Amino acid sequence: MSTFLETISMCCLAVLMVSGLLCLYRVIIGPNAADRAIAFDTLATVFIGIICMLCIAWASTLYFDAVWILTLVGFLGTASIARYLEKGRVF
């Protein structure tokens, strides 16, 4: 991998880590359940981005299946939380 691509991937990884920490703070200290749900969804997206950036840095496609699964679980979790907050029940 070129040094330029390696530098950019590490910078992107650092930015994703910082945004993940900020989302984790909002999940823990959020003022209400809706803020926590949005922060959880954003945290899942950041985690998926971190896995993708590590795959680029390691020049590997091994973990892309995990990205698909985490994307599906994150979407279903967010949809369930939103439905619960809206109607008071999931099913």
Distance bins in CASP14 RR format, pairs under 12 A and 6 or more apart:
PFRMAT RR
TARGET T0000
AUTHOR 0000-0000-0000
RMODE 2
METHOD distances of the structure
MODEL  1
1 7 0 0 0 0 0 1 0 0 0 0 0
1 8 0 0 0 0 0 1 0 0 0 0 0
1 9 0 0 0 0 1 0 0 0 0 0 0
1 10 0 0 0 0 0 1 0 0 0 0 0
1 55 0 0 0 0 0 1 0 0 0 0 0
1 56 0 0 0 0 1 0 0 0 0 0 0
1 57 1 0 0 1 0 0 0 0 0 0 0
1 58 0 0 0 0 1 0 0 0 0 0 0
1 59 1 0 0 1 0 0 0 0 0 0 0
1 60 0 0 0 0 0 1 0 0 0 0 0
2 8 0 0 0 0 1 0 0 0 0 0 0
2 9 0 0 0 0 0 1 0 0 0 0 0
2 56 0 0 0 0 0 1 0 0 0 0 0
2 57 0 0 0 0 0 1 0 0 0 0 0
2 59 0 0 0 0 0 1 0 0 0 0 0
3 9 0 0 0 0 0 1 0 0 0 0 0
3 10 0 0 0 0 0 1 0 0 0 0 0
4 10 0 0 0 0 0 1 0 0 0 0 0
4 11 0 0 0 0 0 1 0 0 0 0 0
5 11 0 0 0 0 0 1 0 0 0 0 0
5 12 0 0 0 0 0 1 0 0 0 0 0
5 53 0 0 0 0 0 1 0 0 0 0 0
5 56 1 0 0 1 0 0 0 0 0 0 0
5 57 0 0 0 0 1 0 0 0 0 0 0
5 59 0 0 0 0 1 0 0 0 0 0 0
6 12 0 0 0 0 0 1 0 0 0 0 0
6 13 0 0 0 0 0 1 0 0 0 0 0
6 53 0 0 0 0 0 1 0 0 0 0 0
6 56 0 0 0 0 1 0 0 0 0 0 0
6 57 1 0 0 1 0 0 0 0 0 0 0
6 58 0 0 0 0 0 1 0 0 0 0 0
6 59 0 0 0 0 0 1 0 0 0 0 0
7 13 0 0 0 0 0 1 0 0 0 0 0
7 14 0 0 0 0 0 1 0 0 0 0 0
7 57 0 0 0 0 0 1 0 0 0 0 0
8 14 0 0 0 0 0 1 0 0 0 0 0
8 15 0 0 0 0 0 1 0 0 0 0 0
8 53 0 0 0 0 1 0 0 0 0 0 0
8 56 0 0 0 0 1 0 0 0 0 0 0
8 57 0 0 0 0 0 1 0 0 0 0 0
9 15 0 0 0 0 0 1 0 0 0 0 0
9 16 0 0 0 0 0 1 0 0 0 0 0
9 49 0 0 0 0 0 1 0 0 0 0 0
9 50 0 0 0 0 0 1 0 0 0 0 0
9 52 0 0 0 0 1 0 0 0 0 0 0
9 53 1 0 1 0 0 0 0 0 0 0 0
9 54 0 0 0 0 1 0 0 0 0 0 0
9 55 0 0 0 0 1 0 0 0 0 0 0
9 56 1 0 1 0 0 0 0 0 0 0 0
9 57 1 0 1 0 0 0 0 0 0 0 0
9 58 0 0 0 0 1 0 0 0 0 0 0
9 59 0 0 0 0 0 1 0 0 0 0 0
10 16 0 0 0 0 0 1 0 0 0 0 0
10 17 0 0 0 0 0 1 0 0 0 0 0
10 50 0 0 0 0 0 1 0 0 0 0 0
10 53 0 0 0 0 1 0 0 0 0 0 0
10 54 0 0 0 0 0 1 0 0 0 0 0
10 56 0 0 0 0 0 1 0 0 0 0 0
10 57 1 0 0 1 0 0 0 0 0 0 0
11 17 0 0 0 0 0 1 0 0 0 0 0
11 18 0 0 0 0 0 1 0 0 0 0 0
11 53 0 0 0 0 1 0 0 0 0 0 0
11 57 0 0 0 0 0 1 0 0 0 0 0
12 18 0 0 0 0 0 1 0 0 0 0 0
12 19 0 0 0 0 0 1 0 0 0 0 0
12 46 0 0 0 0 0 1 0 0 0 0 0
12 49 0 0 0 0 1 0 0 0 0 0 0
12 50 0 0 0 0 1 0 0 0 0 0 0
12 52 0 0 0 0 1 0 0 0 0 0 0
12 53 1 0 1 0 0 0 0 0 0 0 0
12 54 0 0 0 0 0 1 0 0 0 0 0
12 56 0 0 0 0 1 0 0 0 0 0 0
12 57 0 0 0 0 1 0 0 0 0 0 0
13 19 0 0 0 0 0 1 0 0 0 0 0
13 20 0 0 0 0 0 1 0 0 0 0 0
13 46 0 0 0 0 0 1 0 0 0 0 0
13 49 0 0 0 0 1 0 0 0 0 0 0
13 50 1 0 0 1 0 0 0 0 0 0 0
13 51 0 0 0 0 0 1 0 0 0 0 0
13 52 0 0 0 0 1 0 0 0 0 0 0
13 53 1 0 1 0 0 0 0 0 0 0 0
13 54 1 0 0 1 0 0 0 0 0 0 0
13 55 0 0 0 0 0 1 0 0 0 0 0
13 56 0 0 0 0 1 0 0 0 0 0 0
13 57 1 0 0 1 0 0 0 0 0 0 0
13 58 0 0 0 0 0 1 0 0 0 0 0
14 20 0 0 0 0 0 1 0 0 0 0 0
14 21 0 0 0 0 0 1 0 0 0 0 0
14 50 0 0 0 0 0 1 0 0 0 0 0
14 53 0 0 0 0 1 0 0 0 0 0 0
14 57 0 0 0 0 0 1 0 0 0 0 0
15 21 0 0 0 0 0 1 0 0 0 0 0
15 22 0 0 0 0 0 1 0 0 0 0 0
15 46 0 0 0 0 1 0 0 0 0 0 0
15 49 0 0 0 0 0 1 0 0 0 0 0
15 50 0 0 0 0 0 1 0 0 0 0 0
15 53 0 0 0 0 1 0 0 0 0 0 0
16 22 0 0 0 0 0 1 0 0 0 0 0
16 23 0 0 0 0 0 1 0 0 0 0 0
16 42 0 0 0 0 0 1 0 0 0 0 0
16 43 0 0 0 0 0 1 0 0 0 0 0
16 45 0 0 0 0 1 0 0 0 0 0 0
16 46 1 0 1 0 0 0 0 0 0 0 0
16 47 0 0 0 0 1 0 0 0 0 0 0
16 48 0 0 0 0 1 0 0 0 0 0 0
16 49 1 0 1 0 0 0 0 0 0 0 0
16 50 1 0 1 0 0 0 0 0 0 0 0
16 51 0 0 0 0 1 0 0 0 0 0 0
16 52 0 0 0 0 1 0 0 0 0 0 0
16 53 1 0 0 1 0 0 0 0 0 0 0
16 54 0 0 0 0 1 0 0 0 0 0 0
16 56 0 0 0 0 0 1 0 0 0 0 0
16 57 0 0 0 0 0 1 0 0 0 0 0
17 23 0 0 0 0 0 1 0 0 0 0 0
17 24 0 0 0 0 0 1 0 0 0 0 0
17 43 0 0 0 0 0 1 0 0 0 0 0
17 46 0 0 0 0 1 0 0 0 0 0 0
17 47 0 0 0 0 0 1 0 0 0 0 0
17 49 0 0 0 0 0 1 0 0 0 0 0
17 50 1 0 0 1 0 0 0 0 0 0 0
17 53 0 0 0 0 1 0 0 0 0 0 0
17 54 0 0 0 0 0 1 0 0 0 0 0
18 24 0 0 0 0 0 1 0 0 0 0 0
18 25 0 0 0 0 0 1 0 0 0 0 0
18 46 0 0 0 0 1 0 0 0 0 0 0
18 50 0 0 0 0 0 1 0 0 0 0 0
19 25 0 0 0 0 0 1 0 0 0 0 0
19 26 0 0 0 0 0 1 0 0 0 0 0
19 39 0 0 0 0 0 1 0 0 0 0 0
19 42 1 0 0 1 0 0 0 0 0 0 0
19 43 0 0 0 0 1 0 0 0 0 0 0
19 45 0 0 0 0 1 0 0 0 0 0 0
19 46 1 0 1 0 0 0 0 0 0 0 0
19 47 0 0 0 0 0 1 0 0 0 0 0
19 49 0 0 0 0 1 0 0 0 0 0 0
19 50 0 0 0 0 1 0 0 0 0 0 0
20 26 0 0 0 0 1 0 0 0 0 0 0
20 27 0 0 0 0 1 0 0 0 0 0 0
20 28 0 0 0 0 0 1 0 0 0 0 0
20 39 0 0 0 0 1 0 0 0 0 0 0
20 40 0 0 0 0 0 1 0 0 0 0 0
20 42 1 0 0 1 0 0 0 0 0 0 0
20 43 1 0 1 0 0 0 0 0 0 0 0
20 44 0 0 0 0 0 1 0 0 0 0 0
20 45 0 0 0 0 1 0 0 0 0 0 0
20 46 1 0 1 0 0 0 0 0 0 0 0
20 47 1 0 0 1 0 0 0 0 0 0 0
20 48 0 0 0 0 0 1 0 0 0 0 0
20 49 0 0 0 0 0 1 0 0 0 0 0
20 50 0 0 0 0 1 0 0 0 0 0 0
21 27 0 0 0 0 0 1 0 0 0 0 0
21 28 0 0 0 0 0 1 0 0 0 0 0
21 39 0 0 0 0 0 1 0 0 0 0 0
21 42 0 0 0 0 0 1 0 0 0 0 0
21 43 0 0 0 0 1 0 0 0 0 0 0
21 46 0 0 0 0 1 0 0 0 0 0 0
21 47 0 0 0 0 0 1 0 0 0 0 0
21 50 0 0 0 0 0 1 0 0 0 0 0
22 28 0 0 0 0 0 1 0 0 0 0 0
22 29 0 0 0 0 0 1 0 0 0 0 0
22 30 0 0 0 0 0 1 0 0 0 0 0
22 39 0 0 0 0 1 0 0 0 0 0 0
22 42 0 0 0 0 1 0 0 0 0 0 0
22 43 0 0 0 0 1 0 0 0 0 0 0
22 46 0 0 0 0 1 0 0 0 0 0 0
23 29 0 0 0 0 0 1 0 0 0 0 0
23 30 0 0 0 0 0 1 0 0 0 0 0
23 35 0 0 0 0 0 1 0 0 0 0 0
23 36 0 0 0 0 0 1 0 0 0 0 0
23 37 0 0 0 0 0 1 0 0 0 0 0
23 38 0 0 0 0 1 0 0 0 0 0 0
23 39 1 0 1 0 0 0 0 0 0 0 0
23 40 1 0 0 1 0 0 0 0 0 0 0
23 41 0 0 0 0 1 0 0 0 0 0 0
23 42 1 0 1 0 0 0 0 0 0 0 0
23 43 1 0 1 0 0 0 0 0 0 0 0
23 44 0 0 0 0 1 0 0 0 0 0 0
23 45 0 0 0 0 1 0 0 0 0 0 0
23 46 1 0 0 1 0 0 0 0 0 0 0
23 47 0 0 0 0 1 0 0 0 0 0 0
23 50 0 0 0 0 0 1 0 0 0 0 0
24 30 0 0 0 0 0 1 0 0 0 0 0
24 36 0 0 0 0 0 1 0 0 0 0 0
24 39 1 0 0 1 0 0 0 0 0 0 0
24 40 0 0 0 0 1 0 0 0 0 0 0
24 42 0 0 0 0 0 1 0 0 0 0 0
24 43 1 0 0 1 0 0 0 0 0 0 0
24 44 0 0 0 0 0 1 0 0 0 0 0
24 46 0 0 0 0 1 0 0 0 0 0 0
24 47 0 0 0 0 0 1 0 0 0 0 0
25 35 0 0 0 0 0 1 0 0 0 0 0
25 36 0 0 0 0 0 1 0 0 0 0 0
25 39 0 0 0 0 1 0 0 0 0 0 0
25 42 0 0 0 0 0 1 0 0 0 0 0
25 43 0 0 0 0 0 1 0 0 0 0 0
26 32 0 0 0 0 0 1 0 0 0 0 0
26 34 0 0 0 0 0 1 0 0 0 0 0
26 35 1 0 0 1 0 0 0 0 0 0 0
26 36 1 0 0 1 0 0 0 0 0 0 0
26 37 0 0 0 0 0 1 0 0 0 0 0
26 38 1 0 0 1 0 0 0 0 0 0 0
26 39 1 1 0 0 0 0 0 0 0 0 0
26 40 0 0 0 0 1 0 0 0 0 0 0
26 41 0 0 0 0 0 1 0 0 0 0 0
26 42 0 0 0 0 1 0 0 0 0 0 0
26 43 0 0 0 0 1 0 0 0 0 0 0
26 46 0 0 0 0 0 1 0 0 0 0 0
27 33 0 0 0 0 0 1 0 0 0 0 0
27 35 0 0 0 0 1 0 0 0 0 0 0
27 36 1 0 1 0 0 0 0 0 0 0 0
27 37 0 0 0 0 1 0 0 0 0 0 0
27 38 0 0 0 0 1 0 0 0 0 0 0
27 39 1 0 1 0 0 0 0 0 0 0 0
27 40 1 0 1 0 0 0 0 0 0 0 0
27 41 0 0 0 0 0 1 0 0 0 0 0
27 42 0 0 0 0 1 0 0 0 0 0 0
27 43 1 0 0 1 0 0 0 0 0 0 0
27 44 0 0 0 0 0 1 0 0 0 0 0
27 46 0 0 0 0 0 1 0 0 0 0 0
27 81 0 0 0 0 0 1 0 0 0 0 0
28 35 0 0 0 0 0 1 0 0 0 0 0
28 36 0 0 0 0 1 0 0 0 0 0 0
28 39 0 0 0 0 1 0 0 0 0 0 0
28 40 0 0 0 0 0 1 0 0 0 0 0
28 43 0 0 0 0 0 1 0 0 0 0 0
29 35 0 0 0 0 1 0 0 0 0 0 0
29 36 0 0 0 0 1 0 0 0 0 0 0
29 39 0 0 0 0 1 0 0 0 0 0 0
30 36 1 0 1 0 0 0 0 0 0 0 0
30 37 0 0 0 0 0 1 0 0 0 0 0
30 38 0 0 0 0 1 0 0 0 0 0 0
30 39 1 0 0 1 0 0 0 0 0 0 0
30 40 0 0 0 0 0 1 0 0 0 0 0
31 38 0 0 0 0 0 1 0 0 0 0 0
31 39 0 0 0 0 0 1 0 0 0 0 0
32 38 0 0 0 0 0 1 0 0 0 0 0
32 39 0 0 0 0 0 1 0 0 0 0 0
32 85 0 0 0 0 1 0 0 0 0 0 0
33 39 0 0 0 0 0 1 0 0 0 0 0
33 40 0 0 0 0 0 1 0 0 0 0 0
33 81 1 0 0 1 0 0 0 0 0 0 0
33 82 0 0 0 0 0 1 0 0 0 0 0
33 84 0 0 0 0 1 0 0 0 0 0 0
33 85 1 0 1 0 0 0 0 0 0 0 0
33 86 0 0 0 0 0 1 0 0 0 0 0
33 88 0 0 0 0 0 1 0 0 0 0 0
34 40 0 0 0 0 0 1 0 0 0 0 0
34 41 0 0 0 0 0 1 0 0 0 0 0
34 78 0 0 0 0 0 1 0 0 0 0 0
34 81 0 0 0 0 1 0 0 0 0 0 0
34 82 0 0 0 0 1 0 0 0 0 0 0
34 84 0 0 0 0 0 1 0 0 0 0 0
34 85 1 0 1 0 0 0 0 0 0 0 0
34 86 0 0 0 0 1 0 0 0 0 0 0
35 41 0 0 0 0 0 1 0 0 0 0 0
35 42 0 0 0 0 0 1 0 0 0 0 0
35 81 0 0 0 0 0 1 0 0 0 0 0
35 85 0 0 0 0 0 1 0 0 0 0 0
36 42 0 0 0 0 0 1 0 0 0 0 0
36 43 0 0 0 0 0 1 0 0 0 0 0
36 78 0 0 0 0 0 1 0 0 0 0 0
36 81 0 0 0 0 1 0 0 0 0 0 0
36 82 0 0 0 0 0 1 0 0 0 0 0
36 84 0 0 0 0 0 1 0 0 0 0 0
36 85 0 0 0 0 1 0 0 0 0 0 0
37 43 0 0 0 0 0 1 0 0 0 0 0
37 44 0 0 0 0 0 1 0 0 0 0 0
37 74 0 0 0 0 0 1 0 0 0 0 0
37 77 0 0 0 0 1 0 0 0 0 0 0
37 78 1 0 0 1 0 0 0 0 0 0 0
37 79 0 0 0 0 0 1 0 0 0 0 0
37 80 0 0 0 0 1 0 0 0 0 0 0
37 81 1 0 1 0 0 0 0 0 0 0 0
37 82 1 0 0 1 0 0 0 0 0 0 0
37 83 0 0 0 0 0 1 0 0 0 0 0
37 84 0 0 0 0 1 0 0 0 0 0 0
37 85 1 0 0 1 0 0 0 0 0 0 0
37 86 0 0 0 0 0 1 0 0 0 0 0
38 44 0 0 0 0 0 1 0 0 0 0 0
38 45 0 0 0 0 0 1 0 0 0 0 0
38 78 0 0 0 0 1 0 0 0 0 0 0
38 81 0 0 0 0 1 0 0 0 0 0 0
38 82 0 0 0 0 1 0 0 0 0 0 0
38 85 0 0 0 0 0 1 0 0 0 0 0
39 45 0 0 0 0 0 1 0 0 0 0 0
39 46 0 0 0 0 0 1 0 0 0 0 0
39 78 0 0 0 0 0 1 0 0 0 0 0
39 81 0 0 0 0 0 1 0 0 0 0 0
40 46 0 0 0 0 0 1 0 0 0 0 0
40 47 0 0 0 0 0 1 0 0 0 0 0
40 73 0 0 0 0 0 1 0 0 0 0 0
40 74 0 0 0 0 1 0 0 0 0 0 0
40 75 0 0 0 0 0 1 0 0 0 0 0
40 77 0 0 0 0 1 0 0 0 0 0 0
40 78 1 0 0 1 0 0 0 0 0 0 0
40 80 0 0 0 0 0 1 0 0 0 0 0
40 81 1 0 0 1 0 0 0 0 0 0 0
40 82 0 0 0 0 0 1 0 0 0 0 0
40 85 0 0 0 0 0 1 0 0 0 0 0
41 47 0 0 0 0 0 1 0 0 0 0 0
41 48 0 0 0 0 0 1 0 0 0 0 0
41 70 0 0 0 0 0 1 0 0 0 0 0
41 71 0 0 0 0 0 1 0 0 0 0 0
41 73 0 0 0 0 0 1 0 0 0 0 0
41 74 1 0 0 1 0 0 0 0 0 0 0
41 75 0 0 0 0 1 0 0 0 0 0 0
41 76 0 0 0 0 0 1 0 0 0 0 0
41 77 0 0 0 0 1 0 0 0 0 0 0
41 78 1 0 1 0 0 0 0 0 0 0 0
41 79 0 0 0 0 1 0 0 0 0 0 0
41 80 0 0 0 0 0 1 0 0 0 0 0
41 81 0 0 0 0 1 0 0 0 0 0 0
41 82 0 0 0 0 1 0 0 0 0 0 0
42 48 0 0 0 0 0 1 0 0 0 0 0
42 49 0 0 0 0 0 1 0 0 0 0 0
42 74 0 0 0 0 0 1 0 0 0 0 0
42 78 0 0 0 0 1 0 0 0 0 0 0
43 49 0 0 0 0 0 1 0 0 0 0 0
43 50 0 0 0 0 0 1 0 0 0 0 0
43 70 0 0 0 0 0 1 0 0 0 0 0
43 74 0 0 0 0 1 0 0 0 0 0 0
43 77 0 0 0 0 0 1 0 0 0 0 0
43 78 0 0 0 0 0 1 0 0 0 0 0
44 50 0 0 0 0 0 1 0 0 0 0 0
44 51 0 0 0 0 0 1 0 0 0 0 0
44 67 0 0 0 0 0 1 0 0 0 0 0
44 69 0 0 0 0 0 1 0 0 0 0 0
44 70 1 0 0 1 0 0 0 0 0 0 0
44 71 0 0 0 0 1 0 0 0 0 0 0
44 72 0 0 0 0 0 1 0 0 0 0 0
44 73 1 0 0 1 0 0 0 0 0 0 0
44 74 1 0 1 0 0 0 0 0 0 0 0
44 75 0 0 0 0 1 0 0 0 0 0 0
44 76 0 0 0 0 0 1 0 0 0 0 0
44 77 0 0 0 0 1 0 0 0 0 0 0
44 78 1 0 0 1 0 0 0 0 0 0 0
44 81 0 0 0 0 0 1 0 0 0 0 0
45 51 0 0 0 0 0 1 0 0 0 0 0
45 52 0 0 0 0 0 1 0 0 0 0 0
45 67 0 0 0 0 0 1 0 0 0 0 0
45 70 0 0 0 0 1 0 0 0 0 0 0
45 71 0 0 0 0 1 0 0 0 0 0 0
45 73 0 0 0 0 0 1 0 0 0 0 0
45 74 0 0 0 0 1 0 0 0 0 0 0
45 75 0 0 0 0 1 0 0 0 0 0 0
45 78 0 0 0 0 1 0 0 0 0 0 0
46 52 0 0 0 0 0 1 0 0 0 0 0
46 53 0 0 0 0 0 1 0 0 0 0 0
46 70 0 0 0 0 0 1 0 0 0 0 0
46 74 0 0 0 0 0 1 0 0 0 0 0
47 53 0 0 0 0 0 1 0 0 0 0 0
47 54 0 0 0 0 0 1 0 0 0 0 0
47 63 0 0 0 0 0 1 0 0 0 0 0
47 66 0 0 0 0 0 1 0 0 0 0 0
47 67 0 0 0 0 1 0 0 0 0 0 0
47 69 0 0 0 0 0 1 0 0 0 0 0
47 70 1 0 0 1 0 0 0 0 0 0 0
47 71 0 0 0 0 0 1 0 0 0 0 0
47 73 0 0 0 0 0 1 0 0 0 0 0
47 74 0 0 0 0 1 0 0 0 0 0 0
48 54 0 0 0 0 0 1 0 0 0 0 0
48 55 0 0 0 0 0 1 0 0 0 0 0
48 63 0 0 0 0 0 1 0 0 0 0 0
48 64 0 0 0 0 0 1 0 0 0 0 0
48 66 0 0 0 0 1 0 0 0 0 0 0
48 67 1 0 1 0 0 0 0 0 0 0 0
48 68 0 0 0 0 1 0 0 0 0 0 0
48 69 0 0 0 0 1 0 0 0 0 0 0
48 70 1 0 1 0 0 0 0 0 0 0 0
48 71 1 0 1 0 0 0 0 0 0 0 0
48 72 0 0 0 0 0 1 0 0 0 0 0
48 73 0 0 0 0 0 1 0 0 0 0 0
48 74 0 0 0 0 1 0 0 0 0 0 0
48 75 0 0 0 0 0 1 0 0 0 0 0
49 55 0 0 0 0 1 0 0 0 0 0 0
49 56 0 0 0 0 1 0 0 0 0 0 0
49 57 0 0 0 0 0 1 0 0 0 0 0
49 63 0 0 0 0 0 1 0 0 0 0 0
49 64 0 0 0 0 0 1 0 0 0 0 0
49 66 0 0 0 0 0 1 0 0 0 0 0
49 67 1 0 0 1 0 0 0 0 0 0 0
49 70 0 0 0 0 1 0 0 0 0 0 0
49 71 0 0 0 0 0 1 0 0 0 0 0
50 56 0 0 0 0 0 1 0 0 0 0 0
50 57 0 0 0 0 0 1 0 0 0 0 0
50 63 0 0 0 0 0 1 0 0 0 0 0
50 66 0 0 0 0 0 1 0 0 0 0 0
50 67 0 0 0 0 0 1 0 0 0 0 0
50 70 0 0 0 0 0 1 0 0 0 0 0
51 57 0 0 0 0 0 1 0 0 0 0 0
51 58 0 0 0 0 0 1 0 0 0 0 0
51 60 0 0 0 0 0 1 0 0 0 0 0
51 61 0 0 0 0 0 1 0 0 0 0 0
51 62 0 0 0 0 0 1 0 0 0 0 0
51 63 1 0 1 0 0 0 0 0 0 0 0
51 64 0 0 0 0 1 0 0 0 0 0 0
51 65 0 0 0 0 0 1 0 0 0 0 0
51 66 1 0 0 1 0 0 0 0 0 0 0
51 67 1 0 1 0 0 0 0 0 0 0 0
51 68 0 0 0 0 0 1 0 0 0 0 0
51 69 0 0 0 0 0 1 0 0 0 0 0
51 70 1 0 0 1 0 0 0 0 0 0 0
51 71 0 0 0 0 0 1 0 0 0 0 0
52 58 0 0 0 0 0 1 0 0 0 0 0
52 60 0 0 0 0 0 1 0 0 0 0 0
52 61 0 0 0 0 0 1 0 0 0 0 0
52 63 0 0 0 0 1 0 0 0 0 0 0
52 64 1 0 0 1 0 0 0 0 0 0 0
52 66 0 0 0 0 0 1 0 0 0 0 0
52 67 1 0 0 1 0 0 0 0 0 0 0
52 68 0 0 0 0 0 1 0 0 0 0 0
52 70 0 0 0 0 0 1 0 0 0 0 0
52 71 0 0 0 0 0 1 0 0 0 0 0
53 60 0 0 0 0 0 1 0 0 0 0 0
53 63 0 0 0 0 0 1 0 0 0 0 0
53 67 0 0 0 0 0 1 0 0 0 0 0
54 60 0 0 0 0 1 0 0 0 0 0 0
54 61 0 0 0 0 0 1 0 0 0 0 0
54 62 0 0 0 0 0 1 0 0 0 0 0
54 63 1 0 0 1 0 0 0 0 0 0 0
54 64 0 0 0 0 0 1 0 0 0 0 0
54 66 0 0 0 0 0 1 0 0 0 0 0
54 67 0 0 0 0 0 1 0 0 0 0 0
55 61 1 0 0 1 0 0 0 0 0 0 0
55 62 1 0 0 1 0 0 0 0 0 0 0
55 63 1 0 1 0 0 0 0 0 0 0 0
55 64 1 0 0 1 0 0 0 0 0 0 0
55 65 0 0 0 0 0 1 0 0 0 0 0
55 66 0 0 0 0 1 0 0 0 0 0 0
55 67 1 0 0 1 0 0 0 0 0 0 0
56 63 0 0 0 0 0 1 0 0 0 0 0
56 64 0 0 0 0 0 1 0 0 0 0 0
56 67 0 0 0 0 0 1 0 0 0 0 0
57 63 0 0 0 0 0 1 0 0 0 0 0
58 64 0 0 0 0 0 1 0 0 0 0 0
60 66 0 0 0 0 0 1 0 0 0 0 0
61 67 0 0 0 0 0 1 0 0 0 0 0
61 68 0 0 0 0 0 1 0 0 0 0 0
63 69 0 0 0 0 0 1 0 0 0 0 0
63 70 0 0 0 0 1 0 0 0 0 0 0
64 70 0 0 0 0 0 1 0 0 0 0 0
64 71 0 0 0 0 0 1 0 0 0 0 0
65 71 0 0 0 0 0 1 0 0 0 0 0
65 72 0 0 0 0 0 1 0 0 0 0 0
66 72 0 0 0 0 0 1 0 0 0 0 0
66 73 0 0 0 0 0 1 0 0 0 0 0
67 73 0 0 0 0 0 1 0 0 0 0 0
67 74 0 0 0 0 0 1 0 0 0 0 0
68 74 0 0 0 0 0 1 0 0 0 0 0
68 75 0 0 0 0 0 1 0 0 0 0 0
69 75 0 0 0 0 0 1 0 0 0 0 0
69 76 0 0 0 0 0 1 0 0 0 0 0
70 76 0 0 0 0 0 1 0 0 0 0 0
70 77 0 0 0 0 0 1 0 0 0 0 0
71 77 0 0 0 0 0 1 0 0 0 0 0
71 78 0 0 0 0 0 1 0 0 0 0 0
72 78 0 0 0 0 0 1 0 0 0 0 0
72 79 0 0 0 0 0 1 0 0 0 0 0
73 79 0 0 0 0 0 1 0 0 0 0 0
73 80 0 0 0 0 0 1 0 0 0 0 0
74 80 0 0 0 0 1 0 0 0 0 0 0
74 81 0 0 0 0 1 0 0 0 0 0 0
74 82 0 0 0 0 0 1 0 0 0 0 0
75 81 0 0 0 0 0 1 0 0 0 0 0
75 82 0 0 0 0 0 1 0 0 0 0 0
76 82 0 0 0 0 0 1 0 0 0 0 0
76 83 0 0 0 0 0 1 0 0 0 0 0
76 90 0 0 0 0 0 1 0 0 0 0 0
77 83 0 0 0 0 1 0 0 0 0 0 0
77 84 0 0 0 0 1 0 0 0 0 0 0
77 85 0 0 0 0 0 1 0 0 0 0 0
77 90 0 0 0 0 1 0 0 0 0 0 0
78 84 0 0 0 0 0 1 0 0 0 0 0
78 85 0 0 0 0 0 1 0 0 0 0 0
79 85 0 0 0 0 0 1 0 0 0 0 0
79 86 0 0 0 0 0 1 0 0 0 0 0
79 90 0 0 0 0 1 0 0 0 0 0 0
80 86 0 0 0 0 0 1 0 0 0 0 0
80 87 0 0 0 0 0 1 0 0 0 0 0
80 88 0 0 0 0 0 1 0 0 0 0 0
80 89 0 0 0 0 0 1 0 0 0 0 0
80 90 1 0 1 0 0 0 0 0 0 0 0
80 91 0 0 0 0 1 0 0 0 0 0 0
81 87 0 0 0 0 0 1 0 0 0 0 0
81 88 0 0 0 0 0 1 0 0 0 0 0
81 90 0 0 0 0 1 0 0 0 0 0 0
82 88 0 0 0 0 0 1 0 0 0 0 0
82 90 0 0 0 0 0 1 0 0 0 0 0
83 89 1 0 0 1 0 0 0 0 0 0 0
83 90 1 0 1 0 0 0 0 0 0 0 0
83 91 0 0 0 0 1 0 0 0 0 0 0
84 90 1 0 1 0 0 0 0 0 0 0 0
84 91 0 0 0 0 1 0 0 0 0 0 0
END
